[in-house]
């Protein structure tokens, strides 16, 4: 019985470690209001200047999410800060 209680407590403890990771995807690239965001056309130009082909850009969680391909035709997904147009660190 003591082993079962220990295993249950260990499982509960480990599951709480996963909770912050589950919410990590919700962090925003910026909290600036939409009026300060770059227009999609300007973001497209910035991404294409880096050598990518843009298929789609959408706003999500305070970021621009860019889908497209790289120079080799491989699919890419980038998060961009919508105010600066800089590539944001990968969200988990």
Secondary structure as GFF3:
##gff-version 3
##sequence-region A 1 92
A	DSSP	alpha_helix	2	23	.	.	.	ID=ss1
A	DSSP	three_ten_helix	24	26	.	.	.	ID=ss2
A	DSSP	three_ten_helix	34	36	.	.	.	ID=ss3
A	DSSP	alpha_helix	40	49	.	.	.	ID=ss4
A	DSSP	beta_strand	53	60	.	.	.	ID=ss5
A	DSSP	beta_strand	63	69	.	.	.	ID=ss6
A	DSSP	beta_strand	75	81	.	.	.	ID=ss7
###
